[in-house]
Structure formats: C-alpha cells, structure tokens
Amino acid sequence: MNVDAIDGRSSDSFEGFESEGKEAKDITEFELEKAVFGDQAGFYEQLKEHGISRDIRNQPGMIQKDVEDAADDLHLLDDADLFVIDSGQTVRTSPLELSLPERESSSDRSEVAWHDSDDDHVMVSLQNNPRLRKLRNYEGEDLVSGNEYTKRLRRQFERLYPAPDWASRTKNHKHQTGNINRSFNTFDASNQDSSSEGEVSVGFGGISVPPLAKLLQTPGAFVQAKTHISTGKRKLRPELIDMQRTKDVGGAQPSAITSLDFHPNHSLLLSSGPASTVFLHHISSQPPNPNPLLTSLHISSTPLTTTVFQPPNGTKILFAGRRRYFHSWDLSSGRVEKVSRLYGHQQEQKSMERFKLSSCGRWMALAGSPRKGGGVINVLNAHTMQWVAEVRVEGKGGIADFEWWGDGEGLMVLGKGGEAVEWDGRQKKIVGRWVDEGAVGTTIVAMGGRGGGAKDLGADKWVAVGSSSGIVNLYDRKSWSGGQIPTNPKPTRMFDQLTTPTSHLAFSADGQLMVMASRWKRDALRLIHLPSCTVYKNWPTSSTPLGRITALAFSRHSEMLAVANEQEDGASQQLIYPA
C-alpha cells in the first residue's frame, strides 16, 4: 500500500517529523540549539584552541572512511572525542610542554571495566599534599597525569592489601609458589640433633624447615623487587624524615615478639617470643604474598628471650630463654644442637637468656646470674662453645646491660649504679672505668657509629645509656682512648622525651639514626638524627600505631627499621622504611 507524500517528500523520508506527531523545528528553535550546543564551525574552533588537529579522521575512536565522507561521520565518534570538559583544577605549564596523553588501545581498555576520559586532562601534584608524597618515585617528582595517579594509588593499595592467592590470575606464579612450598616440605625432621630429646619440633602451619642453602637454591624464593630505597651511602635530613609503613610481618602472633634480628646478607627477618617459636620471614613487598613466612622452629617449654643470627655470614641462629641451656641452629645443614652446661661455671650461669655475639662472630658473651655486690660476664668461643674468659664487675645491684665493641675485641659492661667498665679481650683485663652522669638506675646501653671513635676502644663514635627515669645520655667517644678515658664524661646530648624506663636503644649501621623506646608506655618511641642529635618531629605522630614496643632492630644496610609491638588484640610486627 502506497502512502501519499507530504510536502513533496518521499514516504520513506521522515526528516522534519518528531515522534507522536510533533511539528518540525522552526528557525527559532534551530538558532536556540546553536546558541546552547554550538554547531560544526564552533566545534572546529574549540579543537583549534586545545591544540587538536582539525583532521578528525586521525582522532581515536574515528571510523575511517573516505575523505569526502569524514564530515558526515561525526556521529560515529565517542562523546569523549567531541568535547573537552574544563574542571577548573587542571594545572598546565604551557601548550608546548604539556601534550595530551594517548588513549589506551582497545586491548588495554578491555582489561578495565570503565575508562574516564577526564583523567587524560587532569594533573595531580604529589608535593603539595603531604599524604600523596608516598606515591613519588623520586624526591623531586611533582606533577603526574590522572591516569598515572590512578596507577600509583592502585600500586600503593596492593602493597598494603595484596590480592589473595585465589584471586591471582597468573597461573605461572601459582605453579611456582607450589614448587616452593613442595621444596619446603621435603626436609626430613629426623636430621635434628638427638641431644634435644624430642624438645625441638620443626615446622609451623604445615611448613617444614629445610637448610638455608636449599632455600637459597629455590628459584624466585628470594627475588626482591626494586624499590626507591637505595642501599648506598645517603645523607638524612636532621629535622624531617619520610617514613613508609609496609605490610605487617606475620600478623597477630600467639604472644609478644621480644627479639628481632636481620640477616647480614639476605632479606630475612628473625623473630621470637615467649611462645617458644622461632620465625623466619622473607622481607619482600611483592604481591600477592608480601613478607612470607619461610620456616619456623618450636622449642618445647622454652619461652625465648634472645634470638640472633651469628655474624658475619648468618649461617647459624642462636636462641635461648630462662633456662640452663641454649640452642644453635645450623642453617646450612638444618642441624639443631643444644648446649646444656658451662663446665666450671654452673653456679654463676644458672640462666642463659641474656647473651650477645660480637660483630666478628667469634665471641659470645653471657650475663651471669645476679649476685650480691656485683656481677659477671662469661665469654665463650662462639664456634666451639668453650669458656674463654670472664669479666667481673663490682657494684651495687649487679649488671644492667653490656655491649660488644664495634670490632668485637672488647666489651663495655654497665652496672645498675651507673658505673661503666671497658674490658679489652686481647689483654683480658679492664682498661677503663667511667660513670654515667646523673645515673638513676641505668637499664640499657648501646654503641654505634663504627669508625668514628678511638681505635683501641673498638672505633665506636657513640655510646648511649638509658635509665629508669627515661633519660638517655649520648656520649661521643671520638676523643677517648685506652689511657685517656674520662672518669666523669659530659654527655653530648641528654634526651628527656621518654618518661618511663628506657627498655630499647639501637643505632643504624651507618650511624645516622638512633632509636630509643620504652615498653612501659604506649607509643613511647623517638627517632634521633646523628650527628646533629635532633629528635625528628614528624615521626612518629599521634596516629602512628606503635602500641607498646617489645623489640626493635635496624637492618644491616640501615634501610629498614623493624618494630615489634604489643596491642590489645595480640602482638604484631611492622616494617618501616626510612627514606
């Protein structure tokens, strides 16, 4: 059936008609649409102002046709290619310096659920907002595009909240992880030393303990991602420091972590506590499983107090609790040995919980049992576990703490009354005595800044002494020597930021940082810059979740600070990167 033409137009043409019988647009309505939405000429002018070529055939999203039909194909373009929305917050340097980024290809766009074209025209400053500075790749970086800002936010989120194993889309990575776990379970626990008599149980959560050499041979087991942290010599600013908290290591533990130590050569963190279990974690921020647990070792009925790698290579782990014995774990062979007595000194060594190893790895110092009017330090050969010498200190209250010299050839022993003794292991005698200024119940001592002090006293530049009042005195040992040790030295700086007894003191390996803390008060930790002796004001802050500090340690290259805390919901560990 034929339909009559209206106004001379074909029945197949419906131009000029609206739905439901509305009349065609008149000239007034066309002028109004032009004023509000613009026309083709105005569109070209806008493209010219934004530096976009008028040849719209080469724009993204354009369906290519003949040159003559290009103007008729504007309706095939995406809306994002036709208009540029000025949000009013765009930062531009100049039209020549800032060019529009290329749109993602169709293959890349298929990986995301939605693409916002406005991100191509937004610039974000990483310097002006202090909360965004952690997204920088280097210190001077400032402006980034919206797309790059989105990528870095995603990277930071994945670093703190990695994707679980079941959400990983990389089958190859799953296969590799399975191989690593299977290699962990191939270790035979029967290799343990028979002297432990069943007290040592290997493995935790289904993971066994292979020798360290076997762990190191596992492909990809210790591959560490490149970060912005440089292991080379760097100078820190004295007033401000950029700290980054990483994913917690191990999460909640069955008890507090009271001992932390970094491996000298590998990215391994050693931890232990009253739960009688030694944990060995690989420090790596790579998702989906950052800082994984490599292995663990449980000692029956032995709440652990001290756990350390044996320097200089870290091939052994020594650990002890409040018992008459301690254990040695050989990581090369997986063999665990128990040292149960110290011949000739059993009465003086009723507990082996407090010990320290020299930096050279040859000597082991054990604090003897407290006795009235003084104390004793027994020195053992760390390889043969044979007694070598002893250091006796006379004074009220006994020994508060002790520390090896930087070269491992001597000891500094601190009494609870504030008297310090310098003992030379080469001569096996005391070469100096001095008294801490204003000492009121000294609790702890630490030495650092190796290479800047007197060579005959271990070449340590700094010695810090903490007390029960929270006061920490810092002394400069540069001018000290074996024959000229001052009896009453003046501290270079006295720190009074802590109000409860000082329980932890540590120096970074490069001698630029000192950290002091007290476990008797929440968030009682301060970081000091050396040699300016300035306390950092921007970290920690009131919002830093430190809790009650139970242990802390610097890594061997001073790029990491590990802090163990005790909170109401259980103990946890966290890693912090000094920048």
C-alpha positions as CSV (number, residue, x, y, z in Angstrom):
1,M,0.0,0.0,0.0
2,N,1.4,3.3,-1.0
3,V,1.5,6.3,1.3
4,D,0.9,9.7,-0.1
5,A,3.9,12.1,0.0
6,I,3.6,15.1,2.3
7,D,5.3,18.4,1.4
8,G,6.7,16.9,-1.7
9,R,8.9,14.4,0.2
10,S,9.1,10.7,-0.2
11,S,7.2,8.4,2.0
12,D,10.4,6.8,3.1
13,S,11.9,10.0,4.4
14,F,10.9,11.2,7.8
15,E,13.0,14.3,8.2
16,G,11.3,17.1,9.9
17,F,9.0,14.8,11.8
18,E,9.0,14.2,15.6
19,S,7.5,11.2,17.4
20,E,3.9,11.3,18.3
21,G,3.0,13.8,15.6
22,K,5.1,16.8,16.8
23,E,5.7,19.6,14.3
24,A,9.1,20.2,12.6
25,K,11.6,22.5,14.2
26,D,11.3,26.2,13.1
27,I,14.2,28.6,12.6
28,T,13.9,30.0,16.1
29,E,14.4,26.5,17.6
30,F,17.5,25.9,15.4
31,E,19.0,29.2,16.5
32,L,18.4,28.3,20.1
33,E,20.1,24.9,19.7
34,K,23.1,26.6,18.0
35,A,23.4,29.0,20.9
36,V,23.3,26.3,23.5
37,F,25.1,23.3,21.9
38,G,27.0,25.0,19.1
39,D,27.5,23.9,15.5
40,Q,30.2,22.3,13.4
41,A,32.1,25.6,12.9
42,G,32.2,26.2,16.6
43,F,33.4,22.7,17.2
44,Y,36.4,23.2,14.9
45,E,37.3,26.4,16.7
46,Q,37.3,24.6,20.0
47,L,39.5,21.9,18.6
48,K,41.9,24.6,17.4
49,E,42.0,26.3,20.8
50,H,43.0,23.0,22.5
51,G,45.8,22.2,20.0
52,I,44.0,19.3,18.3
53,S,44.2,18.9,14.6
54,R,41.1,19.7,12.6
55,D,41.7,16.5,10.7
56,I,39.3,14.5,12.8
57,R,39.8,11.4,10.8
58,N,43.0,10.7,12.8
59,Q,41.4,11.1,16.2
60,P,40.9,8.0,18.4
61,G,37.6,6.3,18.0
62,M,37.0,7.6,14.5
63,I,35.8,5.0,12.0
64,Q,37.9,5.6,8.9
65,K,36.0,6.3,5.7
66,D,36.7,8.3,2.5
67,V,37.9,11.8,2.8
68,E,34.7,13.2,1.4
69,D,32.6,11.4,4.0
70,A,34.6,12.4,7.0
71,A,32.4,15.3,8.0
72,D,29.3,13.1,7.7
73,D,30.7,10.6,10.2
74,L,30.9,12.8,13.2
75,H,28.0,10.9,14.8
76,L,30.3,7.8,14.9
77,L,32.7,9.5,17.3
78,D,32.7,8.9,21.0
79,D,31.4,11.8,23.1
80,A,34.8,11.9,24.8
81,D,36.4,12.8,21.5
82,L,34.0,15.6,20.7
83,F,34.1,17.6,23.9
84,V,36.7,18.6,26.4
85,I,35.4,19.4,29.9
86,D,37.3,22.1,31.8
87,S,37.1,21.1,35.5
88,G,38.8,24.2,36.7
89,Q,41.5,22.4,38.6
90,T,43.8,21.4,35.7
91,V,47.4,22.5,36.1
92,R,49.1,23.4,32.9
93,T,52.6,24.6,32.3
94,S,52.4,25.6,28.6
95,P,50.7,24.1,25.5
96,L,54.1,23.1,24.1
97,E,55.3,21.3,27.2
98,L,52.1,19.5,28.1
99,S,50.6,17.3,25.4
100,L,47.5,15.2,25.7
101,P,48.4,11.6,26.5
102,E,47.4,8.9,24.1
103,R,44.3,6.9,24.7
104,E,44.6,3.3,25.7
105,S,44.4,0.8,22.9
106,S,41.4,-1.4,22.6
107,S,43.3,-4.4,24.1
108,D,44.3,-2.4,27.2
109,R,40.8,-0.9,27.5
110,S,39.3,-4.4,27.7
111,E,41.1,-5.1,30.9
112,V,39.3,-2.3,32.8
113,A,35.6,-2.0,33.4
114,W,35.4,1.7,32.7
115,H,37.6,4.5,31.4
116,D,37.1,8.1,32.4
117,S,38.3,10.4,29.6
118,D,38.6,13.3,32.1
119,D,41.7,11.5,33.6
120,D,43.6,12.4,30.5
121,H,43.3,16.1,31.1
122,V,43.9,16.2,34.9
123,M,47.3,16.8,36.5
124,V,47.8,16.0,40.2
125,S,50.5,17.5,42.4
126,L,52.3,15.0,44.7
127,Q,54.3,17.7,46.5
128,N,51.5,20.0,47.8
129,N,49.6,17.2,49.6
130,P,51.8,15.5,52.3
131,R,49.6,12.4,52.1
132,L,50.5,11.9,48.4
133,R,54.2,12.2,48.8
134,K,54.5,8.4,49.4
135,L,53.4,7.9,45.8
136,R,56.5,9.6,44.4
137,N,59.2,7.6,42.6
138,Y,61.9,10.1,43.5
139,E,62.1,13.1,45.8
140,G,61.7,15.9,43.3
141,E,58.7,14.5,41.4
142,D,55.6,16.7,41.5
143,L,53.0,16.6,38.7
144,V,51.6,13.4,37.3
145,S,48.6,12.8,35.0
146,G,45.3,11.4,36.2
147,N,46.0,8.0,34.7
148,E,49.4,7.8,36.3
149,Y,47.9,8.9,39.6
150,T,45.3,6.1,39.4
151,K,48.1,3.6,38.7
152,R,50.1,4.7,41.7
153,L,47.1,4.6,44.0
154,R,46.5,1.1,42.9
155,R,50.1,0.1,43.4
156,Q,50.1,1.5,47.0
157,F,46.8,-0.3,47.8
158,E,48.2,-3.6,46.5
159,R,51.3,-3.1,48.6
160,L,49.3,-2.7,51.8
161,Y,46.4,-5.1,50.9
162,P,47.8,-7.7,48.4
163,A,45.4,-9.8,46.5
164,P,44.8,-13.3,47.9
165,D,46.1,-16.4,46.2
166,W,42.7,-17.4,44.9
167,A,42.3,-14.0,43.1
168,S,45.6,-14.3,41.3
169,R,45.2,-14.6,37.5
170,T,48.8,-15.6,36.9
171,K,48.8,-19.4,36.7
172,N,52.6,-19.5,36.3
173,H,53.0,-17.7,39.6
174,K,50.8,-20.2,41.3
175,H,52.7,-23.1,39.8
176,Q,56.0,-21.5,41.0
177,T,54.6,-21.0,44.5
178,G,53.5,-24.6,44.7
179,N,57.0,-25.7,43.8
180,I,58.5,-23.6,46.5
181,N,56.1,-25.0,49.1
182,R,56.8,-28.5,48.0
183,S,60.5,-27.9,48.3
184,F,59.9,-26.7,51.9
185,N,58.2,-29.9,52.8
186,T,61.0,-32.2,51.6
187,F,63.1,-31.6,54.7
188,D,63.3,-34.6,57.0
189,A,62.9,-33.7,60.6
190,S,64.9,-36.7,61.6
191,N,68.0,-34.8,60.9
192,Q,67.6,-32.9,64.2
193,D,70.3,-33.5,66.8
194,S,69.4,-36.2,69.3
195,S,70.6,-34.2,72.2
196,S,67.3,-32.2,72.1
197,E,65.5,-35.4,73.1
198,G,62.2,-34.5,71.3
199,E,62.1,-30.9,72.6
200,V,62.5,-29.4,69.2
201,S,59.7,-29.6,66.7
202,V,60.2,-28.4,63.2
203,G,57.7,-26.5,61.1
204,F,54.7,-24.3,61.7
205,G,51.4,-24.3,59.8
206,G,52.5,-27.2,57.6
207,I,55.8,-25.7,56.5
208,S,58.9,-27.6,57.3
209,V,62.5,-26.4,57.9
210,P,65.0,-27.1,55.1
211,P,68.6,-25.9,55.3
212,L,69.2,-22.3,54.3
213,A,71.3,-23.5,51.3
214,K,68.3,-25.3,49.9
215,L,66.0,-22.3,50.4
216,L,68.5,-20.1,48.5
217,Q,68.6,-22.6,45.6
218,T,64.8,-22.3,45.2
219,P,64.1,-20.3,42.0
220,G,62.4,-16.9,42.8
221,A,62.3,-17.6,46.6
222,F,64.4,-14.5,47.5
223,V,63.9,-12.3,44.5
224,Q,63.4,-8.8,45.9
225,A,61.6,-6.1,43.9
226,K,63.5,-2.9,43.1
227,T,62.3,0.0,45.3
228,H,63.1,3.6,45.7
229,I,65.3,2.8,48.6
230,S,69.0,3.0,47.9
231,T,71.4,0.7,49.8
232,G,74.3,3.1,49.1
233,K,75.5,5.9,51.4
234,R,72.9,8.6,51.8
235,K,72.6,11.7,54.0
236,L,69.5,12.1,56.0
237,R,67.9,15.5,56.8
238,P,68.1,16.4,60.5
239,E,64.5,17.6,61.1
240,L,62.2,15.8,58.7
241,I,62.2,12.1,57.6
242,D,59.9,10.3,55.2
243,M,58.7,7.1,56.7
244,Q,56.7,4.4,55.0
245,R,54.9,1.6,56.8
246,T,54.7,-1.7,54.9
247,K,52.5,-4.7,55.3
248,D,52.8,-6.2,58.8
249,V,55.1,-9.2,59.1
250,G,53.4,-12.3,60.4
251,G,50.3,-10.5,61.6
252,A,49.0,-11.4,65.1
253,Q,51.2,-13.8,67.0
254,P,50.3,-16.1,69.9
255,S,52.5,-13.9,72.2
256,A,54.6,-10.8,72.1
257,I,57.7,-10.6,69.9
258,T,60.6,-9.9,72.3
259,S,63.5,-10.4,69.9
260,L,64.2,-9.2,66.3
261,D,67.2,-9.5,64.1
262,F,68.0,-9.1,60.4
263,H,70.2,-11.5,58.4
264,P,73.6,-9.9,57.4
265,N,73.4,-10.8,53.7
266,H,69.8,-11.8,52.8
267,S,66.4,-10.1,53.2
268,L,65.4,-12.3,56.2
269,L,63.9,-11.2,59.5
270,L,64.3,-13.4,62.6
271,S,61.8,-13.1,65.4
272,S,60.8,-15.0,68.6
273,G,59.0,-14.6,71.9
274,P,57.5,-16.4,74.9
275,A,55.5,-18.7,72.5
276,S,58.8,-20.8,72.2
277,T,58.8,-20.5,68.4
278,V,61.4,-19.0,66.1
279,F,60.0,-17.4,63.0
280,L,62.0,-16.7,59.8
281,H,60.3,-14.4,57.3
282,H,61.4,-13.2,53.8
283,I,61.2,-9.4,53.6
284,S,59.6,-8.7,50.2
285,S,56.8,-6.3,49.3
286,Q,55.9,-8.2,46.1
287,P,52.2,-9.2,45.9
288,P,50.2,-11.3,46.3
289,N,52.0,-12.6,49.4
290,P,54.4,-10.0,50.8
291,N,56.8,-10.9,53.7
292,P,56.0,-14.6,53.6
293,L,56.9,-17.0,56.4
294,L,59.7,-19.2,55.2
295,T,60.0,-21.6,58.1
296,S,59.8,-21.8,61.9
297,L,61.2,-23.8,64.8
298,H,59.4,-24.7,68.0
299,I,61.2,-25.4,71.3
300,S,59.1,-27.2,73.8
301,S,58.6,-25.4,77.2
302,T,61.2,-22.7,76.5
303,P,59.9,-19.1,76.3
304,L,62.5,-17.4,74.2
305,T,64.2,-14.2,75.2
306,T,67.1,-13.7,72.8
307,T,67.4,-14.9,69.2
308,V,70.1,-13.7,66.8
309,F,71.9,-14.6,63.6
310,Q,75.6,-15.4,64.1
311,P,77.7,-12.8,62.2
312,P,79.4,-12.3,59.9
313,N,77.6,-14.7,57.5
314,G,74.5,-15.6,59.4
315,T,74.8,-19.3,58.8
316,K,73.7,-20.1,62.4
317,I,70.9,-18.9,64.7
318,L,71.4,-18.9,68.4
319,F,68.4,-18.6,70.7
320,A,67.8,-19.0,74.5
321,G,65.3,-18.5,77.2
322,R,65.3,-18.5,81.0
323,R,66.9,-22.0,81.1
324,R,70.2,-23.5,81.9
325,Y,70.8,-24.2,78.2
326,F,70.6,-22.6,74.8
327,H,70.3,-23.9,71.2
328,S,72.3,-23.5,68.0
329,W,70.5,-23.9,64.7
330,D,72.8,-24.5,61.7
331,L,71.0,-23.2,58.7
332,S,73.4,-24.8,56.2
333,S,72.6,-28.3,57.3
334,G,69.4,-27.9,59.3
335,R,71.0,-29.4,62.4
336,V,69.9,-28.1,65.9
337,E,72.3,-28.5,68.8
338,K,71.7,-28.0,72.5
339,V,74.3,-26.6,74.8
340,S,73.2,-27.6,78.3
341,R,76.0,-26.7,80.7
342,L,79.1,-24.4,81.1
343,Y,81.7,-26.6,82.8
344,G,83.2,-25.0,85.9
345,H,80.7,-22.1,85.9
346,Q,77.4,-23.8,86.6
347,Q,76.7,-21.8,89.7
348,E,77.3,-18.5,88.1
349,Q,75.4,-19.4,84.9
350,K,72.0,-20.5,86.1
351,S,70.3,-18.9,83.1
352,M,71.5,-18.3,79.5
353,E,68.7,-15.9,78.4
354,R,70.9,-12.8,78.1
355,F,73.7,-13.1,75.6
356,K,75.2,-11.1,72.8
357,L,77.5,-12.0,69.9
358,S,80.5,-9.9,68.8
359,S,80.4,-8.3,65.3
360,C,83.2,-10.6,64.1
361,G,81.2,-13.7,65.1
362,R,84.0,-15.3,67.2
363,W,82.8,-14.5,70.7
364,M,79.7,-14.9,72.8
365,A,79.1,-13.0,76.0
366,L,76.7,-14.5,78.6
367,A,75.3,-12.5,81.5
368,G,75.8,-14.5,84.7
369,S,73.2,-14.9,87.4
370,P,72.9,-11.8,89.6
371,R,74.8,-11.9,92.9
372,K,75.1,-9.5,95.8
373,G,77.6,-6.8,95.3
374,G,78.3,-7.2,91.6
375,G,78.0,-9.4,88.5
376,V,79.9,-11.5,86.0
377,I,80.0,-11.8,82.2
378,N,81.2,-15.2,80.8
379,V,82.9,-15.0,77.3
380,L,82.7,-18.2,75.1
381,N,84.1,-19.1,71.8
382,A,81.1,-18.9,69.5
383,H,82.3,-21.8,67.3
384,T,83.4,-24.3,69.9
385,M,81.2,-23.1,72.8
386,Q,84.2,-23.3,75.1
387,W,84.7,-20.9,78.0
388,V,87.4,-18.3,77.3
389,A,87.3,-15.5,79.9
390,E,85.1,-13.7,82.4
391,V,84.5,-10.0,83.2
392,R,83.7,-9.3,86.9
393,V,82.0,-6.0,87.9
394,E,81.8,-4.8,91.5
395,G,78.9,-2.6,92.3
396,K,75.5,-2.3,93.9
397,G,72.7,-4.0,92.1
398,G,74.8,-6.0,89.6
399,I,75.0,-5.7,85.8
400,A,72.3,-3.7,84.0
401,D,73.5,-4.4,80.4
402,F,76.6,-4.9,78.3
403,E,77.6,-4.3,74.7
404,W,80.4,-5.5,72.4
405,W,82.8,-3.0,70.8
406,G,82.4,-2.4,67.1
407,D,85.4,-4.5,66.2
408,G,84.4,-7.4,68.6
409,E,87.6,-7.2,70.5
410,G,86.2,-5.9,73.8
411,L,83.2,-5.3,76.0
412,M,81.6,-2.4,77.7
413,V,79.7,-3.5,80.9
414,L,77.3,-1.2,82.6
415,G,76.3,-1.6,86.2
416,K,72.9,-0.6,87.6
417,G,74.5,2.1,89.7
418,G,75.8,3.9,86.5
419,E,79.4,2.6,86.6
420,A,80.7,1.5,83.1
421,V,83.7,-0.8,82.6
422,E,85.7,-1.1,79.4
423,W,87.2,-4.6,79.0
424,D,89.8,-5.4,76.4
425,G,89.5,-9.0,75.2
426,R,93.0,-9.0,73.7
427,Q,94.6,-8.2,77.0
428,K,91.8,-9.9,79.0
429,K,91.7,-7.0,81.5
430,I,89.8,-3.9,82.3
431,V,91.3,-0.8,80.6
432,G,89.0,1.9,81.8
433,R,86.1,2.9,84.1
434,W,83.7,5.8,83.9
435,V,80.4,6.9,85.4
436,D,77.2,7.9,83.6
437,E,76.2,11.5,84.5
438,G,73.1,11.7,86.8
439,A,72.7,7.9,86.7
440,V,69.5,6.8,88.4
441,G,69.0,3.1,87.9
442,T,70.6,2.6,84.5
443,T,68.8,0.0,82.4
444,I,70.4,-0.3,78.9
445,V,73.4,0.6,76.8
446,A,74.1,0.7,73.0
447,M,77.0,1.6,70.9
448,G,77.1,2.8,67.2
449,G,78.8,4.9,64.6
450,R,81.6,2.5,63.9
451,G,84.8,4.0,62.5
452,G,84.4,7.4,64.2
453,G,85.8,6.7,67.6
454,A,89.1,5.6,69.2
455,K,90.5,2.5,67.5
456,D,91.8,0.9,70.7
457,L,88.2,1.0,72.1
458,G,86.5,-0.6,69.1
459,A,86.3,2.6,66.9
460,D,82.7,3.3,68.1
461,K,81.8,7.0,68.0
462,W,78.6,6.9,70.0
463,V,77.5,5.3,73.3
464,A,74.0,5.8,74.6
465,V,72.9,5.0,78.2
466,G,69.3,4.7,79.2
467,S,67.9,4.9,82.8
468,S,64.8,4.0,84.8
469,S,63.7,7.6,84.6
470,G,63.6,7.6,80.8
471,I,66.6,9.9,80.5
472,V,69.0,8.9,77.7
473,N,72.6,10.2,77.7
474,L,74.5,10.2,74.5
475,Y,78.4,10.3,74.7
476,D,80.9,11.0,71.9
477,R,83.8,8.5,72.2
478,K,86.0,10.0,69.5
479,S,88.5,11.6,71.9
480,W,88.6,8.6,74.2
481,S,91.4,6.1,74.3
482,G,92.7,3.3,76.4
483,G,94.8,5.6,78.6
484,Q,92.6,8.7,78.5
485,I,89.1,7.6,79.3
486,P,87.4,10.4,81.3
487,T,86.1,9.2,84.7
488,N,83.1,11.6,84.6
489,P,82.5,12.4,80.9
490,K,79.9,15.0,79.9
491,P,77.2,13.8,77.5
492,T,76.9,15.4,74.1
493,R,73.2,15.5,74.5
494,M,70.6,14.4,77.1
495,F,67.2,13.2,75.8
496,D,64.2,13.5,78.1
497,Q,61.4,12.7,75.7
498,L,60.7,9.4,77.4
499,T,59.0,9.4,80.8
500,T,59.1,5.7,81.7
501,P,62.2,3.4,82.0
502,T,64.2,3.0,78.8
503,S,63.9,-0.5,77.5
504,H,65.3,-0.3,73.9
505,L,68.2,1.5,72.3
506,A,69.6,0.9,68.8
507,F,71.9,2.6,66.3
508,S,71.6,2.3,62.5
509,A,74.6,0.7,60.8
510,D,75.6,3.9,59.0
511,G,75.5,5.8,62.3
512,Q,72.9,8.4,61.2
513,L,70.0,7.3,63.3
514,M,69.4,6.3,66.9
515,V,66.1,5.0,68.2
516,M,65.0,4.8,71.8
517,A,61.8,3.3,73.2
518,S,60.1,2.3,76.4
519,R,57.8,-0.7,76.6
520,W,56.0,0.6,79.7
521,K,54.0,3.2,77.8
522,R,52.1,3.2,74.6
523,D,53.7,4.8,71.5
524,A,56.8,5.7,73.6
525,L,59.4,5.7,70.7
526,R,61.6,8.5,69.4
527,L,63.9,8.7,66.4
528,I,67.1,10.8,66.6
529,H,69.3,12.1,63.8
530,L,73.0,12.0,64.2
531,P,75.4,13.8,64.4
532,S,73.1,16.8,64.9
533,C,71.4,15.0,67.9
534,T,68.0,16.2,66.6
535,V,64.7,14.4,67.5
536,Y,62.5,14.0,64.5
537,K,59.2,15.9,64.9
538,N,57.2,14.4,62.0
539,W,57.6,10.8,63.0
540,P,56.2,9.1,65.0
541,T,53.0,11.0,65.2
542,S,50.0,10.6,67.5
543,S,48.3,8.5,64.8
544,T,51.3,6.1,64.3
545,P,50.0,2.7,65.7
546,L,53.1,1.7,67.6
547,G,51.4,0.4,70.8
548,R,53.7,-1.0,73.5
549,I,57.2,-1.6,72.0
550,T,58.6,-5.0,72.7
551,A,61.5,-5.2,70.3
552,L,63.2,-3.3,67.5
553,A,66.1,-3.7,65.1
554,F,67.8,-1.9,62.2
555,S,68.7,-3.8,59.1
556,R,72.4,-4.3,58.2
557,H,72.3,-1.6,55.5
558,S,70.2,0.9,57.5
559,E,67.3,0.9,55.0
560,M,64.7,-0.8,57.3
561,L,63.6,-0.5,60.9
562,A,61.6,-3.4,62.3
563,V,59.4,-2.7,65.3
564,A,57.5,-5.3,67.3
565,N,54.6,-4.1,69.5
566,E,52.1,-5.5,71.8
567,Q,48.5,-4.4,71.4
568,E,45.2,-5.4,73.0
569,D,44.3,-7.8,70.2
570,G,47.7,-9.5,70.2
571,A,51.2,-8.8,69.2
572,S,52.2,-7.8,65.7
573,Q,55.2,-6.8,63.7
574,Q,55.6,-4.0,61.3
575,L,58.3,-2.8,59.0
576,I,59.1,0.9,58.4
577,Y,61.4,2.3,55.6
578,P,63.5,5.3,56.4
579,A,63.8,7.4,53.3
